[in-house]
Amino acid sequence: MASQLVYVLTTLPTSQQFIKEINELFYDFLWSGRGDKIKRNTLTNDYPEVGLRMVDIESFSKSLKTIWIKKYMDQNNHGK
């Protein structure tokens, strides 16, 4: 599902409310709407740290925008 959000999160301004709603949708899907069973910080950890590598939408959004800015500022970028 996160891959479907790449375009929206990269190009459009995203409010904290939007990110909060997306996070809620992800965790409601994960727990079938019954509330969190494991701390969200733990879920986003990698497997060796006993996590499940769950996507943190806020960090995901920031990283997409950072990559976009980096490509825009690249001297070798000759696109319009």
mmCIF file of the N, C-alpha and C atoms, coordinates in Angstrom:
data_MODEL
# 
_entry.id   MODEL 
# 
loop_
_atom_site.group_PDB 
_atom_site.id 
_atom_site.type_symbol 
_atom_site.label_atom_id 
_atom_site.label_alt_id 
_atom_site.label_comp_id 
_atom_site.label_asym_id 
_atom_site.label_entity_id 
_atom_site.label_seq_id 
_atom_site.pdbx_PDB_ins_code 
_atom_site.Cartn_x 
_atom_site.Cartn_y 
_atom_site.Cartn_z 
_atom_site.occupancy 
_atom_site.B_iso_or_equiv 
_atom_site.pdbx_formal_charge 
_atom_site.auth_seq_id 
_atom_site.auth_comp_id 
_atom_site.auth_asym_id 
_atom_site.auth_atom_id 
_atom_site.pdbx_PDB_model_num 
ATOM 1   N N  . MET A 1 1  ? 0.821  -1.188 0.000   1.00 0.00 ? 1  MET A N  1 
ATOM 2   C CA . MET A 1 1  ? 0.000  0.000  0.000   1.00 0.00 ? 1  MET A CA 1 
ATOM 3   C C  . MET A 1 1  ? 0.865  1.252  0.000   1.00 0.00 ? 1  MET A C  1 
ATOM 4   N N  . ALA A 1 2  ? 2.020  1.185  0.628   1.00 0.00 ? 2  ALA A N  1 
ATOM 5   C CA . ALA A 1 2  ? 2.890  2.362  0.704   1.00 0.00 ? 2  ALA A CA 1 
ATOM 6   C C  . ALA A 1 2  ? 3.364  2.795  -0.671  1.00 0.00 ? 2  ALA A C  1 
ATOM 7   N N  . SER A 1 3  ? 3.545  1.850  -1.568  1.00 0.00 ? 3  SER A N  1 
ATOM 8   C CA . SER A 1 3  ? 4.016  2.205  -2.901  1.00 0.00 ? 3  SER A CA 1 
ATOM 9   C C  . SER A 1 3  ? 2.995  3.068  -3.636  1.00 0.00 ? 3  SER A C  1 
ATOM 10  N N  . GLN A 1 4  ? 1.735  2.933  -3.326  1.00 0.00 ? 4  GLN A N  1 
ATOM 11  C CA . GLN A 1 4  ? 0.698  3.745  -3.953  1.00 0.00 ? 4  GLN A CA 1 
ATOM 12  C C  . GLN A 1 4  ? 0.752  5.199  -3.483  1.00 0.00 ? 4  GLN A C  1 
ATOM 13  N N  . LEU A 1 5  ? 1.353  5.432  -2.344  1.00 0.00 ? 5  LEU A N  1 
ATOM 14  C CA . LEU A 1 5  ? 1.430  6.779  -1.785  1.00 0.00 ? 5  LEU A CA 1 
ATOM 15  C C  . LEU A 1 5  ? 2.645  7.565  -2.257  1.00 0.00 ? 5  LEU A C  1 
ATOM 16  N N  . VAL A 1 6  ? 3.563  6.933  -2.952  1.00 0.00 ? 6  VAL A N  1 
ATOM 17  C CA . VAL A 1 6  ? 4.816  7.585  -3.321  1.00 0.00 ? 6  VAL A CA 1 
ATOM 18  C C  . VAL A 1 6  ? 4.567  8.864  -4.103  1.00 0.00 ? 6  VAL A C  1 
ATOM 19  N N  . TYR A 1 7  ? 3.739  8.821  -5.129  1.00 0.00 ? 7  TYR A N  1 
ATOM 20  C CA . TYR A 1 7  ? 3.495  10.004 -5.948  1.00 0.00 ? 7  TYR A CA 1 
ATOM 21  C C  . TYR A 1 7  ? 2.876  11.127 -5.119  1.00 0.00 ? 7  TYR A C  1 
ATOM 22  N N  . VAL A 1 8  ? 1.869  10.793 -4.334  1.00 0.00 ? 8  VAL A N  1 
ATOM 23  C CA . VAL A 1 8  ? 1.175  11.800 -3.533  1.00 0.00 ? 8  VAL A CA 1 
ATOM 24  C C  . VAL A 1 8  ? 2.115  12.425 -2.510  1.00 0.00 ? 8  VAL A C  1 
ATOM 25  N N  . LEU A 1 9  ? 2.883  11.605 -1.823  1.00 0.00 ? 9  LEU A N  1 
ATOM 26  C CA . LEU A 1 9  ? 3.771  12.117 -0.782  1.00 0.00 ? 9  LEU A CA 1 
ATOM 27  C C  . LEU A 1 9  ? 4.956  12.875 -1.359  1.00 0.00 ? 9  LEU A C  1 
ATOM 28  N N  . THR A 1 10 ? 5.372  12.560 -2.569  1.00 0.00 ? 10 THR A N  1 
ATOM 29  C CA . THR A 1 10 ? 6.527  13.215 -3.172  1.00 0.00 ? 10 THR A CA 1 
ATOM 30  C C  . THR A 1 10 ? 6.178  14.600 -3.692  1.00 0.00 ? 10 THR A C  1 
ATOM 31  N N  . THR A 1 11 ? 5.082  14.707 -4.401  1.00 0.00 ? 11 THR A N  1 
ATOM 32  C CA . THR A 1 11 ? 4.808  15.935 -5.140  1.00 0.00 ? 11 THR A CA 1 
ATOM 33  C C  . THR A 1 11 ? 3.890  16.912 -4.423  1.00 0.00 ? 11 THR A C  1 
ATOM 34  N N  . LEU A 1 12 ? 3.007  16.437 -3.602  1.00 0.00 ? 12 LEU A N  1 
ATOM 35  C CA . LEU A 1 12 ? 2.035  17.321 -2.966  1.00 0.00 ? 12 LEU A CA 1 
ATOM 36  C C  . LEU A 1 12 ? 2.442  17.650 -1.531  1.00 0.00 ? 12 LEU A C  1 
ATOM 37  N N  . PRO A 1 13 ? 2.105  18.855 -1.085  1.00 0.00 ? 13 PRO A N  1 
ATOM 38  C CA . PRO A 1 13 ? 2.355  19.166 0.331   1.00 0.00 ? 13 PRO A CA 1 
ATOM 39  C C  . PRO A 1 13 ? 1.488  18.263 1.209   1.00 0.00 ? 13 PRO A C  1 
ATOM 40  N N  . THR A 1 14 ? 2.072  17.739 2.258   1.00 0.00 ? 14 THR A N  1 
ATOM 41  C CA . THR A 1 14 ? 1.329  16.827 3.127   1.00 0.00 ? 14 THR A CA 1 
ATOM 42  C C  . THR A 1 14 ? 1.246  17.412 4.527   1.00 0.00 ? 14 THR A C  1 
ATOM 43  N N  . SER A 1 15 ? 0.036  17.507 5.011   1.00 0.00 ? 15 SER A N  1 
ATOM 44  C CA . SER A 1 15 ? -0.181 18.045 6.351   1.00 0.00 ? 15 SER A CA 1 
ATOM 45  C C  . SER A 1 15 ? 0.008  16.942 7.388   1.00 0.00 ? 15 SER A C  1 
ATOM 46  N N  . GLN A 1 16 ? 0.205  17.356 8.607   1.00 0.00 ? 16 GLN A N  1 
ATOM 47  C CA . GLN A 1 16 ? 0.345  16.391 9.707   1.00 0.00 ? 16 GLN A CA 1 
ATOM 48  C C  . GLN A 1 16 ? -0.944 15.597 9.868   1.00 0.00 ? 16 GLN A C  1 
ATOM 49  N N  . GLN A 1 17 ? -2.084 16.228 9.617   1.00 0.00 ? 17 GLN A N  1 
ATOM 50  C CA . GLN A 1 17 ? -3.366 15.539 9.731   1.00 0.00 ? 17 GLN A CA 1 
ATOM 51  C C  . GLN A 1 17 ? -3.469 14.404 8.714   1.00 0.00 ? 17 GLN A C  1 
ATOM 52  N N  . PHE A 1 18 ? -3.007 14.649 7.479   1.00 0.00 ? 18 PHE A N  1 
ATOM 53  C CA . PHE A 1 18 ? -3.030 13.622 6.434   1.00 0.00 ? 18 PHE A CA 1 
ATOM 54  C C  . PHE A 1 18 ? -2.139 12.448 6.822   1.00 0.00 ? 18 PHE A C  1 
ATOM 55  N N  . ILE A 1 19 ? -0.941 12.741 7.296   1.00 0.00 ? 19 ILE A N  1 
ATOM 56  C CA . ILE A 1 19 ? -0.014 11.686 7.707   1.00 0.00 ? 19 ILE A CA 1 
ATOM 57  C C  . ILE A 1 19 ? -0.591 10.891 8.869   1.00 0.00 ? 19 ILE A C  1 
ATOM 58  N N  . LYS A 1 20 ? -1.229 11.569 9.803   1.00 0.00 ? 20 LYS A N  1 
ATOM 59  C CA . LYS A 1 20 ? -1.851 10.889 10.941  1.00 0.00 ? 20 LYS A CA 1 
ATOM 60  C C  . LYS A 1 20 ? -2.968 9.950  10.464  1.00 0.00 ? 20 LYS A C  1 
ATOM 61  N N  . GLU A 1 21 ? -3.775 10.405 9.501   1.00 0.00 ? 21 GLU A N  1 
ATOM 62  C CA . GLU A 1 21 ? -4.860 9.573  8.983   1.00 0.00 ? 21 GLU A CA 1 
ATOM 63  C C  . GLU A 1 21 ? -4.317 8.335  8.261   1.00 0.00 ? 21 GLU A C  1 
ATOM 64  N N  . ILE A 1 22 ? -3.256 8.513  7.488   1.00 0.00 ? 22 ILE A N  1 
ATOM 65  C CA . ILE A 1 22 ? -2.659 7.377  6.782   1.00 0.00 ? 22 ILE A CA 1 
ATOM 66  C C  . ILE A 1 22 ? -2.100 6.373  7.793   1.00 0.00 ? 22 ILE A C  1 
ATOM 67  N N  . ASN A 1 23 ? -1.395 6.870  8.814   1.00 0.00 ? 23 ASN A N  1 
ATOM 68  C CA . ASN A 1 23 ? -0.874 5.986  9.863   1.00 0.00 ? 23 ASN A CA 1 
ATOM 69  C C  . ASN A 1 23 ? -2.010 5.202  10.525  1.00 0.00 ? 23 ASN A C  1 
ATOM 70  N N  . GLU A 1 24 ? -3.101 5.886  10.829  1.00 0.00 ? 24 GLU A N  1 
ATOM 71  C CA . GLU A 1 24 ? -4.239 5.214  11.458  1.00 0.00 ? 24 GLU A CA 1 
ATOM 72  C C  . GLU A 1 24 ? -4.799 4.119  10.557  1.00 0.00 ? 24 GLU A C  1 
ATOM 73  N N  . LEU A 1 25 ? -4.882 4.387  9.257   1.00 0.00 ? 25 LEU A N  1 
ATOM 74  C CA . LEU A 1 25 ? -5.369 3.368  8.320   1.00 0.00 ? 25 LEU A CA 1 
ATOM 75  C C  . LEU A 1 25 ? -4.452 2.148  8.311   1.00 0.00 ? 25 LEU A C  1 
ATOM 76  N N  . PHE A 1 26 ? -3.132 2.389  8.293   1.00 0.00 ? 26 PHE A N  1 
ATOM 77  C CA . PHE A 1 26 ? -2.171 1.285  8.296   1.00 0.00 ? 26 PHE A CA 1 
ATOM 78  C C  . PHE A 1 26 ? -2.321 0.433  9.550   1.00 0.00 ? 26 PHE A C  1 
ATOM 79  N N  . TYR A 1 27 ? -2.375 1.085  10.707  1.00 0.00 ? 27 TYR A N  1 
ATOM 80  C CA . TYR A 1 27 ? -2.424 0.328  11.962  1.00 0.00 ? 27 TYR A CA 1 
ATOM 81  C C  . TYR A 1 27 ? -3.799 -0.291 12.210  1.00 0.00 ? 27 TYR A C  1 
ATOM 82  N N  . ASP A 1 28 ? -4.860 0.361  11.745  1.00 0.00 ? 28 ASP A N  1 
ATOM 83  C CA . ASP A 1 28 ? -6.179 -0.272 11.840  1.00 0.00 ? 28 ASP A CA 1 
ATOM 84  C C  . ASP A 1 28 ? -6.229 -1.527 10.993  1.00 0.00 ? 28 ASP A C  1 
ATOM 85  N N  . PHE A 1 29 ? -5.606 -1.481 9.815   1.00 0.00 ? 29 PHE A N  1 
ATOM 86  C CA . PHE A 1 29 ? -5.550 -2.670 8.961   1.00 0.00 ? 29 PHE A CA 1 
ATOM 87  C C  . PHE A 1 29 ? -4.731 -3.772 9.638   1.00 0.00 ? 29 PHE A C  1 
ATOM 88  N N  . LEU A 1 30 ? -3.586 -3.388 10.195  1.00 0.00 ? 30 LEU A N  1 
ATOM 89  C CA . LEU A 1 30 ? -2.705 -4.370 10.834  1.00 0.00 ? 30 LEU A CA 1 
ATOM 90  C C  . LEU A 1 30 ? -3.389 -5.069 11.998  1.00 0.00 ? 30 LEU A C  1 
ATOM 91  N N  . TRP A 1 31 ? -4.088 -4.317 12.826  1.00 0.00 ? 31 TRP A N  1 
ATOM 92  C CA . TRP A 1 31 ? -4.695 -4.875 14.035  1.00 0.00 ? 31 TRP A CA 1 
ATOM 93  C C  . TRP A 1 31 ? -6.193 -5.108 13.896  1.00 0.00 ? 31 TRP A C  1 
ATOM 94  N N  . SER A 1 32 ? -6.720 -5.023 12.703  1.00 0.00 ? 32 SER A N  1 
ATOM 95  C CA . SER A 1 32 ? -8.159 -5.232 12.439  1.00 0.00 ? 32 SER A CA 1 
ATOM 96  C C  . SER A 1 32 ? -9.032 -4.313 13.282  1.00 0.00 ? 32 SER A C  1 
ATOM 97  N N  . GLY A 1 33 ? -8.555 -3.081 13.513  1.00 0.00 ? 33 GLY A N  1 
ATOM 98  C CA . GLY A 1 33 ? -9.333 -2.088 14.235  1.00 0.00 ? 33 GLY A CA 1 
ATOM 99  C C  . GLY A 1 33 ? -9.470 -2.330 15.720  1.00 0.00 ? 33 GLY A C  1 
ATOM 100 N N  . ARG A 1 34 ? -8.686 -3.233 16.294  1.00 0.00 ? 34 ARG A N  1 
ATOM 101 C CA . ARG A 1 34 ? -8.805 -3.586 17.721  1.00 0.00 ? 34 ARG A CA 1 
ATOM 102 C C  . ARG A 1 34 ? -7.795 -2.886 18.614  1.00 0.00 ? 34 ARG A C  1 
ATOM 103 N N  . GLY A 1 35 ? -7.093 -1.908 18.115  1.00 0.00 ? 35 GLY A N  1 
ATOM 104 C CA . GLY A 1 35 ? -6.097 -1.220 18.930  1.00 0.00 ? 35 GLY A CA 1 
ATOM 105 C C  . GLY A 1 35 ? -4.738 -1.873 18.803  1.00 0.00 ? 35 GLY A C  1 
ATOM 106 N N  . ASP A 1 36 ? -3.711 -1.113 19.106  1.00 0.00 ? 36 ASP A N  1 
ATOM 107 C CA . ASP A 1 36 ? -2.335 -1.595 18.974  1.00 0.00 ? 36 ASP A CA 1 
ATOM 108 C C  . ASP A 1 36 ? -2.015 -2.641 20.039  1.00 0.00 ? 36 ASP A C  1 
ATOM 109 N N  . LYS A 1 37 ? -1.370 -3.703 19.613  1.00 0.00 ? 37 LYS A N  1 
ATOM 110 C CA . LYS A 1 37 ? -0.936 -4.762 20.534  1.00 0.00 ? 37 LYS A CA 1 
ATOM 111 C C  . LYS A 1 37 ? 0.543  -4.634 20.862  1.00 0.00 ? 37 LYS A C  1 
ATOM 112 N N  . ILE A 1 38 ? 1.277  -3.969 19.969  1.00 0.00 ? 38 ILE A N  1 
ATOM 113 C CA . ILE A 1 38 ? 2.720  -3.750 20.134  1.00 0.00 ? 38 ILE A CA 1 
ATOM 114 C C  . ILE A 1 38 ? 2.986  -2.273 19.895  1.00 0.00 ? 38 ILE A C  1 
ATOM 115 N N  . LYS A 1 39 ? 3.922  -1.696 20.631  1.00 0.00 ? 39 LYS A N  1 
ATOM 116 C CA . LYS A 1 39 ? 4.250  -0.285 20.444  1.00 0.00 ? 39 LYS A CA 1 
ATOM 117 C C  . LYS A 1 39 ? 4.652  -0.022 19.001  1.00 0.00 ? 39 LYS A C  1 
ATOM 118 N N  . ARG A 1 40 ? 4.231  1.123  18.492  1.00 0.00 ? 40 ARG A N  1 
ATOM 119 C CA . ARG A 1 40 ? 4.528  1.478  17.101  1.00 0.00 ? 40 ARG A CA 1 
ATOM 120 C C  . ARG A 1 40 ? 6.017  1.648  16.865  1.00 0.00 ? 40 ARG A C  1 
ATOM 121 N N  . ASN A 1 41 ? 6.736  2.143  17.847  1.00 0.00 ? 41 ASN A N  1 
ATOM 122 C CA . ASN A 1 41 ? 8.194  2.269  17.712  1.00 0.00 ? 41 ASN A CA 1 
ATOM 123 C C  . ASN A 1 41 ? 8.844  0.907  17.512  1.00 0.00 ? 41 ASN A C  1 
ATOM 124 N N  . THR A 1 42 ? 8.336  -0.088 18.192  1.00 0.00 ? 42 THR A N  1 
ATOM 125 C CA . THR A 1 42 ? 8.867  -1.443 18.066  1.00 0.00 ? 42 THR A CA 1 
ATOM 126 C C  . THR A 1 42 ? 8.558  -2.021 16.687  1.00 0.00 ? 42 THR A C  1 
ATOM 127 N N  . LEU A 1 43 ? 7.363  -1.766 16.179  1.00 0.00 ? 43 LEU A N  1 
ATOM 128 C CA . LEU A 1 43 ? 6.969  -2.292 14.876  1.00 0.00 ? 43 LEU A CA 1 
ATOM 129 C C  . LEU A 1 43 ? 7.842  -1.760 13.742  1.00 0.00 ? 43 LEU A C  1 
ATOM 130 N N  . THR A 1 44 ? 8.298  -0.519 13.847  1.00 0.00 ? 44 THR A N  1 
ATOM 131 C CA . THR A 1 44 ? 9.091  0.076  12.767  1.00 0.00 ? 44 THR A CA 1 
ATOM 132 C C  . THR A 1 44 ? 10.554 -0.356 12.809  1.00 0.00 ? 44 THR A C  1 
ATOM 133 N N  . ASN A 1 45 ? 10.961 -1.039 13.868  1.00 0.00 ? 45 ASN A N  1 
ATOM 134 C CA . ASN A 1 45 ? 12.344 -1.526 13.946  1.00 0.00 ? 45 ASN A CA 1 
ATOM 135 C C  . ASN A 1 45 ? 12.593 -2.623 12.921  1.00 0.00 ? 45 ASN A C  1 
ATOM 136 N N  . ASP A 1 46 ? 13.868 -2.861 12.650  1.00 0.00 ? 46 ASP A N  1 
ATOM 137 C CA . ASP A 1 46 ? 14.267 -3.935 11.746  1.00 0.00 ? 46 ASP A CA 1 
ATOM 138 C C  . ASP A 1 46 ? 14.137 -5.284 12.471  1.00 0.00 ? 46 ASP A C  1 
ATOM 139 N N  . TYR A 1 47 ? 14.185 -6.360 11.721  1.00 0.00 ? 47 TYR A N  1 
ATOM 140 C CA . TYR A 1 47 ? 14.014 -7.699 12.291  1.00 0.00 ? 47 TYR A CA 1 
ATOM 141 C C  . TYR A 1 47 ? 15.008 -8.026 13.412  1.00 0.00 ? 47 TYR A C  1 
ATOM 142 N N  . PRO A 1 48 ? 16.314 -7.720 13.262  1.00 0.00 ? 48 PRO A N  1 
ATOM 143 C CA . PRO A 1 48 ? 17.239 -8.048 14.362  1.00 0.00 ? 48 PRO A CA 1 
ATOM 144 C C  . PRO A 1 48 ? 16.915 -7.327 15.671  1.00 0.00 ? 48 PRO A C  1 
ATOM 145 N N  . GLU A 1 49 ? 16.241 -6.174 15.576  1.00 0.00 ? 49 GLU A N  1 
ATOM 146 C CA . GLU A 1 49 ? 15.838 -5.452 16.793  1.00 0.00 ? 49 GLU A CA 1 
ATOM 147 C C  . GLU A 1 49 ? 14.428 -5.850 17.229  1.00 0.00 ? 49 GLU A C  1 
ATOM 148 N N  . VAL A 1 50 ? 13.972 -7.018 16.799  1.00 0.00 ? 50 VAL A N  1 
ATOM 149 C CA . VAL A 1 50 ? 12.665 -7.589 17.139  1.00 0.00 ? 50 VAL A CA 1 
ATOM 150 C C  . VAL A 1 50 ? 11.525 -6.693 16.643  1.00 0.00 ? 50 VAL A C  1 
ATOM 151 N N  . GLY A 1 51 ? 11.699 -6.122 15.460  1.00 0.00 ? 51 GLY A N  1 
ATOM 152 C CA . GLY A 1 51 ? 10.654 -5.322 14.849  1.00 0.00 ? 51 GLY A CA 1 
ATOM 153 C C  . GLY A 1 51 ? 10.056 -6.035 13.654  1.00 0.00 ? 51 GLY A C  1 
ATOM 154 N N  . LEU A 1 52 ? 9.102  -5.378 13.020  1.00 0.00 ? 52 LEU A N  1 
ATOM 155 C CA . LEU A 1 52 ? 8.445  -5.947 11.849  1.00 0.00 ? 52 LEU A CA 1 
ATOM 156 C C  . LEU A 1 52 ? 8.654  -5.105 10.590  1.00 0.00 ? 52 LEU A C  1 
ATOM 157 N N  . ARG A 1 53 ? 9.524  -4.110 10.675  1.00 0.00 ? 53 ARG A N  1 
ATOM 158 C CA . ARG A 1 53 ? 9.837  -3.227 9.548   1.00 0.00 ? 53 ARG A CA 1 
ATOM 159 C C  . ARG A 1 53 ? 8.594  -2.543 8.992   1.00 0.00 ? 53 ARG A C  1 
ATOM 160 N N  . MET A 1 54 ? 7.686  -2.145 9.870   1.00 0.00 ? 54 MET A N  1 
ATOM 161 C CA . MET A 1 54 ? 6.490  -1.410 9.471   1.00 0.00 ? 54 MET A CA 1 
ATOM 162 C C  . MET A 1 54 ? 6.906  -0.033 8.980   1.00 0.00 ? 54 MET A C  1 
ATOM 163 N N  . VAL A 1 55 ? 6.240  0.483  7.967   1.00 0.00 ? 55 VAL A N  1 
ATOM 164 C CA . VAL A 1 55 ? 6.585  1.779  7.387   1.00 0.00 ? 55 VAL A CA 1 
ATOM 165 C C  . VAL A 1 55 ? 6.135  2.901  8.315   1.00 0.00 ? 55 VAL A C  1 
ATOM 166 N N  . ASP A 1 56 ? 7.053  3.808  8.619   1.00 0.00 ? 56 ASP A N  1 
ATOM 167 C CA . ASP A 1 56 ? 6.716  5.026  9.344   1.00 0.00 ? 56 ASP A CA 1 
ATOM 168 C C  . ASP A 1 56 ? 6.422  6.084  8.281   1.00 0.00 ? 56 ASP A C  1 
ATOM 169 N N  . ILE A 1 57 ? 5.153  6.421  8.106   1.00 0.00 ? 57 ILE A N  1 
ATOM 170 C CA . ILE A 1 57 ? 4.722  7.279  7.004   1.00 0.00 ? 57 ILE A CA 1 
ATOM 171 C C  . ILE A 1 57 ? 5.362  8.656  7.075   1.00 0.00 ? 57 ILE A C  1 
ATOM 172 N N  . GLU A 1 58 ? 5.533  9.206  8.254   1.00 0.00 ? 58 GLU A N  1 
ATOM 173 C CA . GLU A 1 58 ? 6.136  10.537 8.376   1.00 0.00 ? 58 GLU A CA 1 
ATOM 174 C C  . GLU A 1 58 ? 7.583  10.516 7.881   1.00 0.00 ? 58 GLU A C  1 
ATOM 175 N N  . SER A 1 59 ? 8.364  9.548  8.304   1.00 0.00 ? 59 SER A N  1 
ATOM 176 C CA . SER A 1 59 ? 9.750  9.431  7.841   1.00 0.00 ? 59 SER A CA 1 
ATOM 177 C C  . SER A 1 59 ? 9.809  9.118  6.352   1.00 0.00 ? 59 SER A C  1 
ATOM 178 N N  . PHE A 1 60 ? 8.896  8.283  5.890   1.00 0.00 ? 60 PHE A N  1 
ATOM 179 C CA . PHE A 1 60 ? 8.811  7.922  4.474   1.00 0.00 ? 60 PHE A CA 1 
ATOM 180 C C  . PHE A 1 60 ? 8.551  9.169  3.622   1.00 0.00 ? 60 PHE A C  1 
ATOM 181 N N  . SER A 1 61 ? 7.620  10.001 4.052   1.00 0.00 ? 61 SER A N  1 
ATOM 182 C CA . SER A 1 61 ? 7.290  11.229 3.337   1.00 0.00 ? 61 SER A CA 1 
ATOM 183 C C  . SER A 1 61 ? 8.478  12.185 3.305   1.00 0.00 ? 61 SER A C  1 
ATOM 184 N N  . LYS A 1 62 ? 9.119  12.360 4.431   1.00 0.00 ? 62 LYS A N  1 
ATOM 185 C CA . LYS A 1 62 ? 10.277 13.264 4.492   1.00 0.00 ? 62 LYS A CA 1 
ATOM 186 C C  . LYS A 1 62 ? 11.419 12.774 3.619   1.00 0.00 ? 62 LYS A C  1 
ATOM 187 N N  . SER A 1 63 ? 11.654 11.479 3.596   1.00 0.00 ? 63 SER A N  1 
ATOM 188 C CA . SER A 1 63 ? 12.745 10.954 2.781   1.00 0.00 ? 63 SER A CA 1 
ATOM 189 C C  . SER A 1 63 ? 12.443 11.117 1.292   1.00 0.00 ? 63 SER A C  1 
ATOM 190 N N  . LEU A 1 64 ? 11.195 10.933 0.882   1.00 0.00 ? 64 LEU A N  1 
ATOM 191 C CA . LEU A 1 64 ? 10.824 11.129 -0.519  1.00 0.00 ? 64 LEU A CA 1 
ATOM 192 C C  . LEU A 1 64 ? 11.038 12.572 -0.955  1.00 0.00 ? 64 LEU A C  1 
ATOM 193 N N  . LYS A 1 65 ? 10.651 13.503 -0.102  1.00 0.00 ? 65 LYS A N  1 
ATOM 194 C CA . LYS A 1 65 ? 10.823 14.924 -0.428  1.00 0.00 ? 65 LYS A CA 1 
ATOM 195 C C  . LYS A 1 65 ? 12.303 15.307 -0.450  1.00 0.00 ? 65 LYS A C  1 
ATOM 196 N N  . THR A 1 66 ? 13.088 14.735 0.432   1.00 0.00 ? 66 THR A N  1 
ATOM 197 C CA . THR A 1 66 ? 14.525 15.006 0.472   1.00 0.00 ? 66 THR A CA 1 
ATOM 198 C C  . THR A 1 66 ? 15.206 14.504 -0.790  1.00 0.00 ? 66 THR A C  1 
ATOM 199 N N  . ILE A 1 67 ? 14.841 13.329 -1.244  1.00 0.00 ? 67 ILE A N  1 
ATOM 200 C CA . ILE A 1 67 ? 15.404 12.784 -2.478  1.00 0.00 ? 67 ILE A CA 1 
ATOM 201 C C  . ILE A 1 67 ? 15.024 13.659 -3.666  1.00 0.00 ? 67 ILE A C  1 
ATOM 202 N N  . TRP A 1 68 ? 13.775 14.141 -3.695  1.00 0.00 ? 68 TRP A N  1 
ATOM 203 C CA . TRP A 1 68 ? 13.315 15.010 -4.777  1.00 0.00 ? 68 TRP A CA 1 
ATOM 204 C C  . TRP A 1 68 ? 14.147 16.295 -4.808  1.00 0.00 ? 68 TRP A C  1 
ATOM 205 N N  . ILE A 1 69 ? 14.375 16.893 -3.660  1.00 0.00 ? 69 ILE A N  1 
ATOM 206 C CA . ILE A 1 69 ? 15.174 18.127 -3.582  1.00 0.00 ? 69 ILE A CA 1 
ATOM 207 C C  . ILE A 1 69 ? 16.609 17.844 -3.998  1.00 0.00 ? 69 ILE A C  1 
ATOM 208 N N  . LYS A 1 70 ? 17.159 16.734 -3.547  1.00 0.00 ? 70 LYS A N  1 
ATOM 209 C CA . LYS A 1 70 ? 18.537 16.370 -3.910  1.00 0.00 ? 70 LYS A CA 1 
ATOM 210 C C  . LYS A 1 70 ? 18.676 16.238 -5.425  1.00 0.00 ? 70 LYS A C  1 
ATOM 211 N N  . LYS A 1 71 ? 17.725 15.576 -6.067  1.00 0.00 ? 71 LYS A N  1 
ATOM 212 C CA . LYS A 1 71 ? 17.777 15.430 -7.524  1.00 0.00 ? 71 LYS A CA 1 
ATOM 213 C C  . LYS A 1 71 ? 17.617 16.775 -8.215  1.00 0.00 ? 71 LYS A C  1 
ATOM 214 N N  . TYR A 1 72 ? 16.772 17.635 -7.693  1.00 0.00 ? 72 TYR A N  1 
ATOM 215 C CA . TYR A 1 72 ? 16.551 18.961 -8.274  1.00 0.00 ? 72 TYR A CA 1 
ATOM 216 C C  . TYR A 1 72 ? 17.814 19.819 -8.210  1.00 0.00 ? 72 TYR A C  1 
ATOM 217 N N  . MET A 1 73 ? 18.551 19.705 -7.119  1.00 0.00 ? 73 MET A N  1 
ATOM 218 C CA . MET A 1 73 ? 19.753 20.516 -6.912  1.00 0.00 ? 73 MET A CA 1 
ATOM 219 C C  . MET A 1 73 ? 20.999 19.919 -7.571  1.00 0.00 ? 73 MET A C  1 
ATOM 220 N N  . ASP A 1 74 ? 20.901 18.714 -8.107  1.00 0.00 ? 74 ASP A N  1 
ATOM 221 C CA . ASP A 1 74 ? 22.044 18.048 -8.733  1.00 0.00 ? 74 ASP A CA 1 
ATOM 222 C C  . ASP A 1 74 ? 22.526 18.803 -9.968  1.00 0.00 ? 74 ASP A C  1 
ATOM 223 N N  . GLN A 1 75 ? 23.806 19.099 -10.048 1.00 0.00 ? 75 GLN A N  1 
ATOM 224 C CA . GLN A 1 75 ? 24.385 19.833 -11.157 1.00 0.00 ? 75 GLN A CA 1 
ATOM 225 C C  . GLN A 1 75 ? 24.340 19.032 -12.455 1.00 0.00 ? 75 GLN A C  1 
ATOM 226 N N  . ASN A 1 76 ? 24.309 17.716 -12.367 1.00 0.00 ? 76 ASN A N  1 
ATOM 227 C CA . ASN A 1 76 ? 24.284 16.866 -13.550 1.00 0.00 ? 76 ASN A CA 1 
ATOM 228 C C  . ASN A 1 76 ? 22.878 16.648 -14.098 1.00 0.00 ? 76 ASN A C  1 
ATOM 229 N N  . ASN A 1 77 ? 21.879 17.183 -13.425 1.00 0.00 ? 77 ASN A N  1 
ATOM 230 C CA . ASN A 1 77 ? 20.490 17.041 -13.861 1.00 0.00 ? 77 ASN A CA 1 
ATOM 231 C C  . ASN A 1 77 ? 20.215 18.058 -14.960 1.00 0.00 ? 77 ASN A C  1 
ATOM 232 N N  . HIS A 1 78 ? 19.978 17.586 -16.165 1.00 0.00 ? 78 HIS A N  1 
ATOM 233 C CA . HIS A 1 78 ? 19.758 18.483 -17.300 1.00 0.00 ? 78 HIS A CA 1 
ATOM 234 C C  . HIS A 1 78 ? 18.303 18.506 -17.733 1.00 0.00 ? 78 HIS A C  1 
ATOM 235 N N  . GLY A 1 79 ? 17.402 17.959 -16.930 1.00 0.00 ? 79 GLY A N  1 
ATOM 236 C CA . GLY A 1 79 ? 15.984 17.985 -17.264 1.00 0.00 ? 79 GLY A CA 1 
ATOM 237 C C  . GLY A 1 79 ? 15.404 19.375 -17.062 1.00 0.00 ? 79 GLY A C  1 
ATOM 238 N N  . LYS A 1 80 ? 14.219 19.585 -17.571 1.00 0.00 ? 80 LYS A N  1 
ATOM 239 C CA . LYS A 1 80 ? 13.564 20.874 -17.442 1.00 0.00 ? 80 LYS A CA 1 
ATOM 240 C C  . LYS A 1 80 ? 13.122 21.094 -16.038 1.00 0.00 ? 80 LYS A C  1 
# 
